[in-house]
Amino acid sequence: MKVFIAPVLFVAFLLVLNPLGPAERAAAEVPAIARLQDSRPLGPAPAPRQRSRKPFWHHGGAKSLARAKEEAAILAPTLPRSPRALVSSTVVAGFDGIDEISTIGEPPDGAIAVSPTYLVEAVNDALSMWTKTYDPSGQLSAVTEVISAADLNLFLGTNPGCYTLANDFFGVVSDPSLDYDAANDRFMLSMIGFDQLFFTSSLCIAVTETGDPTGNWFIYAFPVSPFSSLLDFPRAVIGSDGHIYLSGNLVLPAPGEPVFDHARVYAFKTSDMYVGSDTTPRLAVVGNDPETGLPADSPTPARAVGVSGMYFVSASSPSPSLTGSTITLWKWSDPFGSNTLSRQGHVTVSAYSQPPNALQPGALPAGVTDCADPNAQCITTNDARNLAAYWSRGTVWATHAVGCTQGGAPAACVQWYQLGSLDGVPALLQQGIVDDPDPGHYRFFPSLAVDGNGNVALVYAYSSATDYAGIRYTTISAGAQGPETVLKAGEATLMEPRYGDYAGTALDPHDNLTIWHVEEYAKNLSGVLLPTGWGTWVSAIQIAAAPPPTGDFSIVATPTAPAPILPGGSQSYVVTVEALSGFTGTVSLSVSGLPAGASGSLSPSAVAAPGTSTLNVVTRAATPGGTYALTITAISGGLTHTTTVTLAVQDFSISVSPSSRTVSRGSSTSYAVTVNVINGFGSPVTFTSLTGVPRGVTYSPNPLSTAGAPFTLTMSASRTTRKGTYVLTITATGAGMARSATFRLTVNN
């Protein structure tokens, strides 16, 4: 969470006024609508603005973390090195993203989401967007920027409930998460809005109206309870069950520095948010860590979960103890139904300590011997909390930075895990560490994603006394790590060595093989006022440990034309993928063509051929009746196939003919009112109201006819009726739905 200043005033008074209340309290929210505005500079780069610096709140407090880092520098454990294998990979793209000149945020953090067409990056205070172009073989050929560093203070500030600099003098937004919903073709952005004066916060969540992120977004602001609190380090993903899941650490004001109270999780209905309807989230409090007995720290929702519900991973913190060794798995099932949040269990891994801060060139000026010296310019590596989780084939991969020993010297290393048996007692399938046989090489802030073949790209920042802070990656395939590869070399010494808290990694649904990543690096900005600072690097990786798909595949969905359903109902289709000519590969599935107010989810969203998936389409009462062609698209490598099914929604409408009549005072006129049936709608229709009738006008029949057949509505104007044109609305209900029609009545003379 970032702040300009830290004015925590009258803390005890605020706590008295705003006690922690029930954790289940959450308010219904109606969104604002906004578009992202390109802020690409038209001339020379602007002078740097006042930095918005973001502190890091460790659950045990800053002093506790500093003490644990100092202990780690002396007694960091030696972790087992991972087996190495020559897992080949290719960097297919790499280019500069948002940098320090484009935003007032510091540090940037980093989030990324990718659709078959668009690539979106978010950092603290800014968002950029690109389109992707492919050659006939399905390989990426070009990436074109369409929005440059849009100001997220202005964008999210469209909703006054989101505390930003655009609508609140003490407001800031921070900690971005991005995700893409392939089943519904929607993007999601989440951040925290924070009023520093009153120490109050809200969750700012924006979703696109369509699959085009350059168009309209619905912007929601959900207040965090109690009033004086901050939901720090929020991380959000989209589940395959139609919910957005978000986790965060609740921080309360206190004398000296804020204190961590507990971790909590939220669920939001995409069926409401994708159509801009008001919605009420569900929230739950996460329990205690089994190793420390204290509230669990930073449970991370797993990206790309292909089953109903959500899995969260948390790591035990080695503070105040010297080491930690416990990774805990949580599962939240049916948050808007049975609502069960359970601690599935935990696994024991190799003991780890807090990661020591990292050396960089120039980190130790004359007379300074280690990073604990306040005059050192070492890179802040934060703590050992879990930073990324990713679901693949019924398992969850996770990673974080830890303290370890290299050649007898302490360093920051990257540790990773794979957990199985997710719906029972979790099992540790494998674990590993990215380290170095020689001392003095630091790795920190890792992120990961898994491709359609089950291969992992693990990406992280690195530095040393001779290496500026840059970005490297390694691959994990069949339990073995590949060689380290430099994605982006650092270019300068960071004079503000506060680093981003996390990076972003996402799988491209275009081929289910390309893995995109964004992370901070030390950039030479070549400016007079700002010669060095942070930049971000956007890159794409393809792992070739598994052979590319051969042969071809087919796709079919049944039923192709099921019986009509009523608005608010659901319809399921079975999607079958068959392998042809020796095809071996994973097929990514998505659906398009859904009517307004309907959502569709494919479970699973990726199928290893031969295999099946279930498309479940859920409509709302507001979904208009009609027959819709839904296109199911299947992609693997350069192969794309589609199949079409229909969704028939029953409905009725009302028509009034003619739409306008004129009547003289003291006379009458009439209209023909008709019920129009859509797709065999057969429920009784009752006319319930007629509104807008002016004083002095009566109508017949009164009460209105309940017959579904056409009837004549007679309007009689008295001699005292005021002249003018009036808009009348007639409403009927049927099968729990209300439908209306408007018409005009003009009274003269």
Residue pairs with C-beta under 8 A, 6 or more apart in sequence:
1 54
1 55
1 57
1 174
1 175
1 192
1 194
1 230
1 232
1 233
1 251
2 52
2 53
2 54
2 55
2 105
2 106
2 124
2 172
2 174
3 52
3 53
3 54
3 55
3 172
3 194
3 196
4 50
4 52
4 53
4 170
4 172
4 196
5 196
6 55
6 196
7 170
7 196
7 197
8 199
8 253
8 254
8 258
9 197
11 199
11 253
11 254
11 255
12 255
14 198
14 199
14 227
14 228
14 253
15 228
15 252
15 253
17 227
17 228
18 226
18 227
18 228
18 229
19 226
20 225
20 226
20 229
20 252
20 261
21 225
21 226
23 225
23 264
23 283
23 284
23 285
24 282
24 283
24 284
25 225
26 222
26 225
26 266
26 280
26 281
26 282
26 283
27 222
27 223
27 280
28 278
28 279
28 280
29 161
29 220
29 221
29 222
29 278
29 279
29 280
30 277
30 278
31 159
31 218
31 219
31 220
31 273
31 276
32 158
32 159
32 160
32 218
32 219
33 158
33 209
33 216
33 217
33 218
33 219
33 276
34 155
34 158
34 206
34 216
34 217
34 219
35 214
35 215
35 216
35 217
36 127
36 129
36 147
36 150
36 155
36 213
36 214
36 217
37 150
37 151
37 154
37 155
38 146
38 147
38 148
38 149
38 150
39 102
39 126
39 148
39 149
39 150
39 151
40 148
40 149
45 101
45 527
46 101
47 529
47 530
48 100
48 101
48 527
48 529
48 530
48 533
49 104
50 104
51 104
51 106
51 496
52 104
52 105
52 106
52 124
52 125
52 172
53 106
53 496
53 498
54 105
54 106
54 107
54 109
54 124
54 174
54 498
54 501
56 380
56 382
56 383
56 498
56 501
57 232
57 233
57 249
57 251
57 257
57 258
57 260
58 64
58 65
58 260
58 317
58 319
58 382
58 383
59 249
59 260
59 294
59 295
59 297
59 298
59 317
59 319
60 68
60 260
60 317
60 319
60 320
61 257
61 259
62 257
64 319
64 320
65 319
65 354
65 383
66 372
67 319
67 320
68 318
68 319
68 320
68 322
68 353
68 354
68 383
69 354
69 355
69 356
69 357
69 372
69 403
70 372
71 322
71 353
71 354
72 318
72 322
72 353
72 354
72 355
72 356
72 403
72 410
73 356
73 370
73 371
73 372
73 403
73 410
74 410
75 322
75 353
76 353
76 356
76 403
76 404
76 405
76 410
76 411
77 323
77 350
77 351
77 352
77 353
77 403
77 404
77 405
78 404
78 405
79 350
79 352
79 402
79 404
79 405
79 413
79 415
79 433
79 435
80 350
80 433
81 433
81 435
81 437
82 432
82 433
82 434
82 480
82 481
83 432
83 479
83 480
83 481
84 480
84 481
84 482
84 483
85 477
85 478
85 480
85 481
85 482
86 482
86 483
87 455
87 475
87 476
87 477
87 480
87 481
87 482
87 483
87 543
87 545
88 482
88 543
88 544
88 545
89 457
89 473
89 475
89 482
89 485
89 541
89 542
89 543
89 544
89 545
90 541
90 542
90 544
91 485
91 487
91 539
91 540
91 541
92 139
92 140
92 514
92 540
92 541
92 542
93 140
93 143
93 538
93 539
93 540
94 487
94 488
94 537
94 538
94 539
94 540
95 143
95 537
95 538
95 539
96 523
96 535
96 536
96 537
96 538
97 121
97 123
97 128
97 518
97 535
97 536
97 537
97 538
98 108
98 121
98 123
98 126
98 127
98 128
98 149
98 535
98 536
99 523
99 525
99 533
99 534
99 535
99 536
100 106
100 108
100 523
100 525
100 530
100 533
100 534
100 535
101 525
101 527
101 530
101 533
102 126
102 148
102 149
103 123
103 124
103 125
103 126
103 149
103 151
104 125
105 123
105 124
105 125
105 126
105 174
106 124
106 496
106 498
106 534
107 124
107 496
107 498
107 499
107 500
107 501
107 520
107 534
108 123
108 124
108 500
108 520
108 534
108 536
109 123
109 124
109 174
109 175
109 176
109 500
109 501
109 502
110 121
110 122
110 123
110 176
110 500
110 502
110 503
110 504
110 518
110 519
110 520
110 536
111 121
111 122
111 123
111 176
111 177
111 178
111 189
111 504
111 518
112 119
112 120
112 121
112 122
112 178
112 504
112 505
112 506
112 516
112 517
112 518
112 538
113 119
113 120
113 178
113 179
113 180
113 187
113 188
113 506
114 120
114 180
114 506
114 507
114 508
114 509
114 510
114 516
115 180
115 182
115 185
115 187
115 211
115 509
116 132
116 508
116 509
116 510
116 590
116 635
117 131
117 132
117 211
118 129
118 130
118 131
118 132
118 187
118 211
118 212
118 213
119 129
119 130
119 131
119 132
119 143
119 516
119 538
120 127
120 128
120 129
120 130
120 178
120 180
120 187
120 189
120 213
121 127
121 128
121 129
121 178
121 504
121 518
121 536
121 538
122 152
122 176
122 177
122 178
122 189
122 191
123 176
123 500
123 536
124 173
124 174
124 175
124 176
125 151
125 152
125 153
125 173
125 174
126 149
126 150
126 151
126 152
127 147
127 149
127 150
127 152
127 155
127 176
127 189
128 145
128 147
128 148
128 149
128 150
129 145
129 146
129 147
129 150
129 213
129 214
130 143
130 144
130 145
130 146
131 143
131 144
131 146
132 140
132 142
132 143
132 510
133 140
133 141
133 142
133 143
133 144
134 140
134 141
134 510
135 141
136 638
137 638
138 510
138 511
138 637
138 638
138 639
138 640
139 638
140 514
140 540
146 214
147 214
151 166
152 164
152 173
152 176
152 191
153 164
153 165
153 166
153 171
153 172
153 173
154 164
154 166
155 206
155 217
155 219
156 162
156 164
156 166
156 173
156 191
156 193
156 204
156 206
156 219
156 221
157 164
157 165
157 166
157 167
157 168
157 171
158 166
158 219
159 204
159 219
159 220
159 221
160 167
160 221
161 193
161 202
161 221
161 222
161 223
162 171
162 173
162 191
162 193
162 202
162 204
162 219
162 221
163 170
163 171
163 172
163 173
163 193
163 194
163 195
163 200
163 201
163 202
164 171
164 172
164 173
164 193
164 204
165 171
165 172
168 193
168 195
169 197
170 195
170 196
170 197
170 198
171 193
171 194
171 195
171 196
172 193
172 194
172 196
173 191
173 192
173 193
173 194
173 204
174 191
174 192
174 194
175 191
175 192
175 232
175 233
175 234
175 235
175 501
176 189
176 190
176 191
177 188
177 189
177 190
177 191
177 234
177 235
177 236
177 237
177 246
178 187
178 188
178 189
178 504
178 506
179 187
179 188
179 236
179 237
179 238
179 244
179 303
179 506
180 186
180 187
180 188
180 238
180 506
180 509
181 187
181 188
181 238
181 270
182 509
182 588
182 589
182 590
182 602
182 605
183 240
183 590
183 591
183 599
183 600
183 601
183 602
183 605
184 270
184 274
184 591
184 594
184 599
184 600
184 601
185 210
185 211
185 590
185 592
186 207
186 208
186 210
186 211
186 238
186 270
186 274
187 207
187 208
187 211
187 213
188 205
188 206
188 207
188 208
188 236
188 238
188 244
189 205
189 206
189 207
189 217
190 203
190 204
190 205
190 206
190 234
190 236
190 244
190 246
191 204
191 234
192 201
192 202
192 203
192 204
192 230
192 231
192 232
192 234
192 248
193 201
193 202
193 203
193 204
193 221
194 200
194 201
194 230
195 201
198 227
198 228
199 228
199 229
199 230
199 253
199 258
200 223
200 224
200 227
200 228
200 229
200 230
201 223
201 224
201 229
201 230
201 231
202 221
202 222
202 223
202 224
203 220
203 221
203 222
203 224
203 231
203 234
203 246
203 266
204 219
204 220
204 221
205 219
205 220
205 222
205 236
205 244
205 246
205 268
205 273
206 217
206 218
206 219
206 220
207 217
207 218
207 220
207 270
207 273
207 274
208 215
208 216
208 217
208 218
209 215
209 216
209 217
209 218
209 274
209 276
210 216
211 592
218 273
218 274
218 276
220 268
220 273
220 279
222 266
222 268
222 281
224 230
224 231
224 250
226 252
228 252
228 253
229 250
229 251
229 252
229 253
229 261
230 250
230 251
230 258
231 248
231 249
231 250
231 251
231 264
232 248
232 249
232 250
232 251
232 260
233 248
233 249
233 298
233 385
233 501
234 246
234 247
234 248
235 246
235 247
235 248
235 298
235 300
235 301
235 502
236 244
236 245
236 246
236 247
236 301
237 244
237 245
237 301
237 302
237 303
237 304
237 305
237 310
238 244
238 245
238 270
239 245
239 305
239 308
239 309
239 310
240 305
240 306
240 307
240 308
240 601
240 602
240 603
240 604
240 605
241 307
241 308
241 309
241 601
241 603
242 269
242 270
242 271
242 599
242 601
242 618
243 267
243 268
243 269
243 270
243 310
243 335
243 336
244 267
244 268
244 270
244 273
245 265
245 266
245 267
245 301
245 310
245 332
246 265
246 266
246 267
246 268
246 301
247 263
247 264
247 265
247 266
247 286
247 298
247 299
247 300
247 301
247 312
248 263
248 264
248 266
249 260
249 262
249 263
249 297
249 298
250 260
250 261
250 262
250 263
250 264
251 258
251 259
251 260
251 261
252 258
252 259
252 261
260 295
260 297
261 295
262 285
262 286
262 295
263 285
263 286
263 295
263 296
263 297
263 298
263 299
263 314
264 283
264 284
264 285
264 286
265 283
265 284
265 286
265 299
265 301
265 310
265 312
265 332
265 341
266 281
266 282
266 283
267 281
267 282
267 283
267 310
267 332
267 335
267 336
268 279
268 281
269 279
269 281
269 336
270 599
271 597
271 599
271 618
271 620
272 278
272 279
273 279
274 599
275 596
275 597
275 620
275 622
277 620
277 622
282 335
282 336
282 339
284 332
284 335
284 339
284 341
286 295
286 296
286 299
286 312
286 314
286 330
286 341
287 295
287 296
287 343
288 294
288 295
288 296
289 295
289 296
289 297
289 314
289 316
289 317
289 326
289 328
290 316
290 326
290 328
290 343
290 346
291 316
291 324
291 325
291 326
291 346
292 316
292 317
292 321
292 324
296 314
296 328
296 330
297 314
297 315
297 316
297 317
297 385
298 314
298 315
298 385
298 386
299 312
299 313
299 314
299 328
299 330
299 386
300 312
300 313
300 314
300 386
300 387
300 388
300 389
300 398
301 310
301 311
301 312
301 389
302 310
302 311
302 312
302 313
302 389
302 390
302 391
302 396
302 398
303 388
303 389
303 390
303 391
303 449
303 506
304 390
304 391
304 392
304 449
304 450
304 507
304 605
305 311
305 391
306 391
306 603
306 604
306 605
306 606
307 394
307 603
307 604
308 333
308 334
308 603
309 331
309 332
309 333
309 334
310 331
310 332
311 329
311 330
311 331
311 389
311 391
311 396
311 422
312 329
312 330
312 331
312 332
312 389
313 327
313 328
313 329
313 330
313 386
313 389
313 396
313 398
313 419
314 327
314 328
314 330
314 385
314 386
315 324
315 326
315 327
315 328
315 384
315 385
315 386
315 398
315 400
316 324
316 325
316 326
316 327
316 328
317 324
317 354
317 383
317 384
317 385
318 324
318 352
318 353
318 354
318 384
318 403
319 354
319 383
322 353
323 351
323 352
323 353
324 351
324 352
324 353
324 384
325 348
325 349
325 350
325 351
325 352
326 346
326 347
326 348
326 349
327 346
327 347
327 349
327 386
327 398
327 417
327 419
327 428
328 343
328 345
328 346
329 343
329 344
329 345
329 346
329 347
329 396
329 419
329 422
329 426
330 341
330 342
330 343
330 344
331 340
331 341
331 342
331 344
331 422
331 423
332 340
332 341
333 339
333 340
333 341
333 342
334 340
335 341
344 422
344 423
344 424
344 425
344 426
345 424
345 425
345 426
346 426
347 417
347 419
347 426
347 427
347 428
348 428
349 415
349 417
349 428
349 431
350 415
350 431
350 433
352 384
352 402
352 403
352 404
352 415
353 384
353 402
353 403
353 404
354 383
354 384
354 402
354 403
355 381
355 382
355 383
355 384
355 401
355 402
355 403
355 412
355 413
355 442
355 444
356 371
356 381
356 403
356 410
356 411
356 412
356 442
357 371
357 376
357 378
357 379
357 380
357 381
357 412
357 497
358 371
358 378
358 379
358 381
358 411
358 412
358 442
358 444
358 463
358 464
358 469
359 371
359 378
359 379
359 440
359 442
359 463
359 464
359 465
360 377
360 378
360 379
360 463
360 464
360 465
360 467
360 468
360 469
360 490
360 493
360 494
360 497
360 522
361 465
361 466
361 467
361 468
361 493
362 377
362 493
363 371
363 376
363 377
363 378
363 379
363 465
363 493
363 497
364 370
364 371
364 373
364 376
364 377
364 378
364 465
365 375
365 376
365 377
367 375
368 375
368 376
370 376
371 378
377 493
377 494
377 495
377 497
378 497
379 442
379 444
379 463
379 469
379 494
379 497
379 499
380 497
380 498
380 499
381 401
381 412
381 442
381 444
381 445
381 499
382 401
382 444
382 445
382 499
382 501
384 400
384 401
384 402
384 403
385 400
386 398
386 399
386 400
387 399
387 400
387 401
387 445
387 446
387 447
387 501
387 502
387 503
388 398
388 399
388 400
388 446
388 447
388 448
388 502
388 503
388 505
389 396
389 397
389 398
390 396
390 397
390 398
390 448
390 449
390 450
390 456
390 505
392 450
392 454
393 454
394 420
394 422
395 418
395 419
395 420
395 422
395 429
396 418
396 419
396 422
397 416
397 417
397 418
397 419
397 448
397 450
397 456
398 416
398 417
398 419
399 414
399 415
399 416
399 417
399 446
399 447
399 448
399 458
400 414
400 415
400 446
401 412
401 413
401 414
401 415
401 443
401 444
401 445
401 446
401 460
402 412
402 413
402 414
402 415
402 433
403 410
403 411
403 412
403 413
404 410
404 411
404 412
404 413
404 415
404 433
404 435
405 411
406 413
406 435
406 436
406 437
406 438
406 439
406 440
406 441
407 437
407 438
407 439
408 439
409 439
409 440
411 435
411 436
411 439
411 440
411 441
411 442
411 443
412 442
412 443
412 444
413 433
413 434
413 435
413 443
414 433
414 434
414 435
414 443
414 444
414 446
414 458
414 460
415 431
415 432
415 433
415 434
416 431
416 432
416 433
416 434
416 446
416 448
416 456
416 458
416 476
417 428
417 430
417 431
418 428
418 429
418 430
418 431
419 426
419 427
419 428
419 429
420 426
420 427
420 429
421 427
430 479
432 476
432 481
434 443
434 446
434 458
434 460
434 474
434 481
434 484
435 441
435 443
440 464
440 465
441 462
441 464
441 467
442 462
442 463
442 464
443 460
443 461
443 462
443 472
444 460
444 461
444 462
444 499
445 460
445 461
445 499
445 500
445 501
445 502
445 503
445 519
445 520
446 458
446 459
446 460
446 503
447 458
447 459
447 460
447 502
447 503
447 504
447 505
447 517
447 519
448 456
448 457
448 458
448 459
448 505
449 456
449 457
449 505
449 506
449 507
449 515
449 517
450 456
450 507
451 457
451 507
451 512
451 513
451 514
451 515
451 542
451 543
452 507
452 511
452 512
452 513
452 585
452 586
452 587
452 588
452 606
452 636
453 513
453 543
453 545
453 546
453 585
453 586
454 477
454 546
455 475
455 476
455 477
455 543
455 545
455 546
456 475
456 476
456 477
457 473
457 475
457 505
457 515
457 517
457 541
457 543
458 473
458 474
458 475
458 476
458 481
459 471
459 472
459 473
459 487
459 503
459 505
459 517
459 519
459 541
460 471
460 472
460 473
460 503
460 519
461 469
461 470
461 471
461 472
461 499
461 503
461 519
461 520
461 521
462 469
462 470
462 471
462 472
463 469
463 470
463 490
463 522
467 489
467 490
468 489
468 490
468 491
468 492
468 493
468 521
468 522
469 490
469 494
469 499
469 520
469 521
469 522
470 486
470 487
470 488
470 489
470 490
470 521
470 522
471 486
471 487
471 488
471 517
471 519
471 521
471 537
471 539
472 484
472 485
472 486
472 487
473 484
473 485
473 487
473 517
473 541
474 481
474 482
474 483
474 484
474 485
475 481
475 482
475 543
475 545
476 482
477 543
477 545
477 546
478 545
482 543
482 545
487 517
487 537
487 539
487 541
488 521
488 537
488 539
489 521
490 521
490 522
490 523
491 521
491 522
491 523
491 524
491 532
492 522
492 523
492 524
492 531
492 532
492 533
493 522
493 532
494 522
494 532
494 533
494 534
495 532
495 533
496 533
496 534
499 520
499 534
500 519
500 520
500 534
503 517
503 518
503 519
503 520
504 517
504 518
504 519
505 515
505 516
505 517
506 515
506 516
506 517
507 514
507 515
507 516
508 514
508 515
508 516
508 540
509 588
509 590
509 635
510 635
511 588
511 635
511 636
511 637
511 638
512 586
512 587
512 588
512 606
512 635
512 636
513 542
513 543
513 637
514 540
514 541
514 542
515 540
515 541
515 542
515 543
516 538
516 539
516 540
516 541
517 538
517 539
517 540
517 541
518 536
518 537
518 538
518 539
519 536
519 537
520 534
520 535
520 536
521 534
521 535
521 536
521 537
522 532
522 534
522 535
523 532
523 533
523 534
523 535
524 531
524 532
525 531
525 532
525 533
525 535
547 584
548 585
548 637
549 583
549 584
549 585
549 636
549 637
549 639
550 581
550 582
550 583
550 584
550 585
551 579
551 580
551 581
551 582
551 583
551 584
552 580
552 581
552 583
552 639
553 577
553 578
553 579
553 580
553 583
553 585
553 587
553 609
553 634
553 636
553 639
553 641
554 577
554 578
554 580
554 641
555 575
555 576
555 577
555 578
555 587
555 632
555 634
555 641
555 642
555 643
556 575
556 576
556 578
556 643
557 573
557 574
557 575
557 576
557 615
557 632
557 643
557 645
558 573
558 574
558 576
559 573
559 645
560 644
560 645
560 646
561 645
561 646
561 648
562 571
562 573
562 645
562 646
562 647
562 648
563 648
564 648
564 649
564 650
564 679
564 680
565 571
565 619
565 647
565 648
565 649
565 650
566 649
566 650
566 651
566 681
566 683
566 735
566 737
567 597
567 619
567 620
567 621
567 622
567 623
567 624
567 625
567 649
567 650
567 651
567 737
568 619
568 620
568 621
568 623
568 736
568 737
569 619
570 616
570 617
570 618
570 619
571 616
571 617
571 647
572 614
572 615
572 616
572 617
573 614
573 615
573 617
573 632
573 645
574 612
574 613
574 614
574 615
575 589
575 602
575 607
575 612
575 613
575 614
575 615
575 632
575 643
576 610
576 611
576 612
577 587
577 589
577 607
577 609
577 610
577 611
577 612
577 613
577 634
578 609
578 610
579 609
579 610
583 609
584 609
585 608
585 609
585 636
585 637
586 606
586 607
586 608
586 609
586 636
587 606
587 607
587 608
587 609
587 611
587 634
587 635
587 636
588 605
588 606
588 634
588 635
588 636
589 602
589 605
589 606
589 607
589 613
589 615
589 632
589 633
589 634
590 602
590 605
590 632
590 633
590 635
591 600
591 602
591 615
591 617
591 630
591 631
591 632
591 633
592 630
592 631
592 633
593 628
593 629
593 630
593 631
594 600
594 617
594 628
594 630
594 647
595 619
595 623
595 624
595 626
595 628
595 647
595 649
596 622
596 623
596 624
597 619
597 620
597 622
597 623
597 624
598 617
598 618
598 619
598 620
598 623
598 647
599 617
599 618
600 615
600 616
600 617
600 618
600 630
601 615
601 616
602 613
602 614
602 615
602 632
603 613
603 614
603 616
604 613
605 613
607 613
609 636
615 630
615 632
615 645
617 630
617 647
619 649
621 736
621 737
623 649
624 649
624 651
625 649
625 650
625 651
625 652
625 653
625 678
625 679
625 681
626 648
626 649
626 651
626 678
626 679
627 646
627 647
627 648
627 649
627 679
628 646
628 647
628 648
628 649
629 644
629 645
629 646
630 644
630 645
630 646
630 647
631 642
631 643
631 644
632 642
632 643
632 644
632 645
633 640
633 641
633 642
634 640
634 641
634 642
634 643
648 679
649 678
649 679
650 678
650 679
650 680
650 681
650 682
650 735
651 678
651 679
651 681
651 737
651 739
652 675
652 676
652 677
652 678
652 681
652 685
652 732
652 734
652 737
652 739
653 675
653 676
653 678
653 739
653 741
654 673
654 674
654 675
654 676
654 730
654 731
654 732
654 739
654 740
654 741
655 673
655 674
655 676
655 741
656 671
656 672
656 673
656 674
656 713
656 730
656 741
656 742
656 743
657 671
657 672
657 674
658 671
658 743
659 743
659 744
660 743
660 744
660 745
660 746
661 669
661 670
661 671
661 715
661 743
661 744
661 745
661 746
662 669
662 745
662 746
662 747
662 748
663 669
663 715
663 716
663 717
663 745
663 746
663 747
663 748
664 717
664 747
664 748
664 749
665 717
665 718
665 719
665 720
665 721
665 723
665 747
665 748
665 749
666 717
666 718
666 719
667 716
667 717
668 714
668 715
668 716
668 717
669 714
669 715
669 745
670 712
670 713
670 714
670 715
671 712
671 713
671 715
671 743
672 710
672 711
672 712
672 713
673 687
673 705
673 710
673 711
673 712
673 713
673 730
674 710
675 685
675 708
675 709
675 710
675 732
681 734
681 735
683 734
683 735
684 706
684 708
684 734
685 706
685 708
685 732
685 733
685 734
686 706
686 732
686 733
686 734
687 704
687 705
687 706
687 730
687 731
687 732
688 704
688 731
688 732
688 733
688 738
689 704
689 729
689 730
689 731
690 699
690 704
690 713
690 728
690 729
690 730
690 731
691 728
691 729
691 731
692 726
692 727
692 728
692 729
693 699
693 715
693 726
693 728
694 721
694 722
694 724
694 726
694 745
694 747
695 721
695 722
696 717
696 718
696 720
696 721
696 722
697 715
697 716
697 717
697 718
697 721
697 726
697 745
697 747
698 715
698 716
698 718
699 713
699 714
699 715
699 716
700 713
700 714
700 716
701 711
701 713
704 713
704 730
705 711
713 730
715 745
717 747
721 747
722 747
723 747
723 748
723 749
724 746
724 747
725 744
725 745
725 746
725 747
726 744
726 745
726 746
726 747
727 742
727 743
727 744
728 742
728 743
728 744
728 745
729 740
729 741
729 742
730 740
730 741
730 742
730 743
731 738
731 739
731 740
732 738
732 739
732 740
733 739
